[in-house]
Amino acid sequence: MRAQVRAALEASPDLAGVKVYRSWAQSLGQTNLPAIGVATPSERTRGATGNSVDRDTALIVQYVQTGDDELDDHLDDISAVIEPLVLEALSGFELFEITSTDIEISGEGETLTGRLTLTFSATRFTPEGQAAAL
């Protein structure tokens, strides 16, 4: 799942020049921005039938960019690019959806740092005892 989403983001001409990371395992300096991190921080499981398990995985895509007082508009525009790319990458799952979009802007003066966080949910059904790699 993560690899499919990263590949879709990296292939988009609208995101040319944006570095795509597996997650935020490393600290990002301003020279590494703009950047996108893709992570699956949690998975809920529940029994669907006697032989299969529903696996509902949370997928987080976070875009980080520096900017000026128009940064919120830029983050809105990037959200409109990222969301359909991720939904297309998740289309092989039984159920998938975007569950939230959050924007956070911090900093002072002329340089602000903005974080756009899109959270998705993807559900797959697996045989009991056979968790598949994400």
N, C-alpha and C positions, 0 to 999 in steps of 0.2 A: 504494500500500500504506500509506504513512504517513498520508495524508489519510483513508483509510478507518478506520484504527485511531483516529486522533484524533477523528474524527466519532463513532465508537462510544463512546469514553470521555466525550466532552463531552455526549452525549445521555443518559447513565446518571443516573437520579435518585439512585443510591447514591453518585455522585461530585459531587453538586451543591456548588458553591463551590470545587471544586478547579480550579486553572488548568492548562490543557493547553498545553504548548509544543512547537514543532517540534523542538527539541533543547535542549541546554544551552549555547547560544551566548552567553547572558548570565549574569551572576552572580546568584544568587538570594539575596535577603535574607530574614530570618525573616518580614517582612511579606508576602512573596509565597508563603508556604507555607500549606497544602499545595499541592504542584505535581506535575505529571507531565510528563516529557519523553519524546518518541518519536523514535527515530533508527534508521537502517539503516547501521551502521558498516562492514559488509563484505558482499561477495558473492563466492562461489566459483562458477566456471564450469567446465564440462567438456563435451566433445562427447558427445551422446547417440546420434545417428545421423549419417549423412552430411550431413543438411540442418538439424539442429536442435541447440540447446545447452541443457543443464540449467543453470539459474541458481538457486543456493541462497543466499538472502539471509538474513542475520542481522538480526532486528528486536529492538531493546532498548526496553523500557518501564520507566522508572524513576520511582518515586513517592518524594517527599521530604516529611517531616513532622517537626515538633518534638513533643515529648511528655515524659511522665514515666516512671516505672519500669514502666509497663504498655505502653510503646511497642511492644515486640515482639509483644504480642497484637494491637494495632491493625494492625500491618503484616501479620500473618497474615490478619486479617479482610479487609483491603483486597486482599490477594493473591487471596483467594477471589472477590472482585468483579471484579477486572481480568482474570484469566486467561480466564474464559469469554467475556467481551466481545471480547477480542483474537482468540481462536480462532474466534469467529463471524465477525469481520471478515476473517479470513484464509481462510474456507471456500471462496472462489472459486479458490484456488490448487490445483494438482494434488496437492501434498503440503504439509502444514503440521503443526507440533507445537511444544509448549513444550519447551525443552531444559534450562533451569535456572531456579531461583529462589534469590536470595541476599538476605540481610538483613544490614545493617551499621548498628550504632548507635554513635555517638560523642558526646563532650561530657562535661561534668562538672556536678555540682550538680543543681539541680532541672530544668533544661532540657536535654534530650537531642535530638539530631537523628538520625533514622532514615532509611535508604535501602533501599528495596525494589527490587530489579532483577530483572525477568523477561525472559528471553531466549527468543526464538522463532525457528524456522526455517521459511521458506516457499520452496517450489520451484516454478518455472514453466519451461516449455519454450518457447523462442522460435526462430524461424528464425535460422540462422547469420548473423551480421552485423547483426542487428536487436535491439539491447538496448532493452527497454521502460523507460519512466520508472517510478520507484518511488513 
